[in-house]
């Protein structure tokens, strides 16, 4: 659904989703682990190449940090895209009591 909404809104929904997700992750971790301005700016400047770097490196690090803080074994997906990031975070949020 997120991918369809992103396509329908010419990318605006995708940027909103990444911003909300970054806010949740940073709040949970208590530090700015994911800077949405860096993500958006570098992705734009590099014509999307930074987005691929994020999917293979930084996205995994973020998911690993969230899973570790929640006391779960780290198991980030090989490639982090919108759907896999949401699934990984949903699994963490479901494991946290209250």
C-alpha positions as CSV (number, residue, x, y, z in Angstrom):
1,X,0.0,0.0,0.0
2,X,2.9,2.4,0.9
3,X,4.5,1.8,-2.5
4,X,1.2,2.5,-4.3
5,X,0.6,5.7,-2.3
6,X,4.2,6.8,-3.0
7,X,3.6,6.3,-6.8
8,X,0.2,8.1,-6.7
9,X,1.7,11.1,-4.8
10,X,4.9,11.3,-6.9
11,X,7.0,10.3,-4.0
12,X,5.5,12.6,-1.3
13,X,3.9,9.8,0.7
14,X,7.2,7.9,0.6
15,X,9.1,10.9,2.1
16,X,6.4,11.4,4.7
17,X,6.6,7.7,5.6
18,X,10.4,7.8,5.9
19,X,10.1,11.0,8.1
20,X,7.6,9.3,10.4
21,X,9.6,6.1,10.6
22,X,12.8,8.1,11.4
23,X,11.0,10.0,14.1
24,X,9.8,6.7,15.7
25,X,13.2,5.1,15.5
26,X,15.1,8.1,16.9
27,X,12.6,8.5,19.8
28,X,12.9,4.8,20.6
29,X,16.7,4.8,20.5
30,X,17.1,8.1,22.3
31,X,19.5,9.4,19.7
32,X,19.4,10.6,16.1
33,X,20.3,7.4,14.4
34,X,18.4,8.2,11.2
35,X,18.6,11.7,9.8
36,X,15.8,12.1,7.3
37,X,17.3,15.3,5.9
38,X,20.6,13.5,5.2
39,X,18.6,10.7,3.6
40,X,16.5,12.9,1.4
41,X,19.3,15.3,0.5
42,X,21.9,12.8,-0.4
43,X,19.4,10.7,-2.3
44,X,18.5,13.7,-4.4
45,X,22.1,14.9,-5.0
46,X,23.2,11.4,-6.0
47,X,20.2,10.6,-8.1
48,X,19.1,7.8,-5.8
49,X,22.5,6.2,-5.3
50,X,22.6,7.0,-1.7
51,X,19.2,5.3,-1.3
52,X,20.8,2.1,-2.5
53,X,23.7,2.5,0.0
54,X,21.1,3.1,2.7
55,X,19.2,-0.1,1.8
56,X,22.3,-2.2,2.1
57,X,24.2,-0.6,5.0
58,X,22.6,2.1,7.1
59,X,19.1,0.5,7.0
60,X,20.4,-2.7,8.4
61,X,22.3,-0.9,11.1
62,X,19.2,1.0,12.2
63,X,17.1,-2.2,12.3
64,X,19.9,-4.0,14.2
65,X,20.1,-1.1,16.8
66,X,16.3,-1.1,17.3
67,X,16.1,-4.9,17.7
68,X,19.1,-4.9,20.1
69,X,17.6,-2.2,22.3
70,X,14.3,-4.1,22.4
71,X,16.2,-7.2,23.6
72,X,15.6,-9.2,20.4
73,X,18.2,-11.0,18.4
74,X,19.3,-8.8,15.5
75,X,18.0,-10.1,12.2
76,X,17.9,-7.3,9.6
77,X,16.8,-8.2,6.1
78,X,19.4,-8.3,3.3
79,X,17.9,-5.3,1.6
80,X,16.0,-2.7,3.5
81,X,13.1,-1.1,1.6
82,X,9.9,0.5,2.7
83,X,8.0,-2.8,3.3
84,X,10.9,-4.7,5.0
85,X,11.7,-1.7,7.3
86,X,8.0,-1.5,8.3
87,X,7.8,-5.2,8.9
88,X,11.0,-5.3,11.0
89,X,9.8,-2.3,13.1
90,X,6.3,-3.8,13.5
91,X,7.9,-7.0,14.8
92,X,9.8,-5.0,17.4
93,X,6.9,-2.8,18.4
94,X,4.7,-6.0,18.9
95,X,7.4,-7.5,21.2
96,X,7.6,-4.5,23.5
97,X,5.1,-4.7,26.4
98,X,2.7,-1.8,26.9
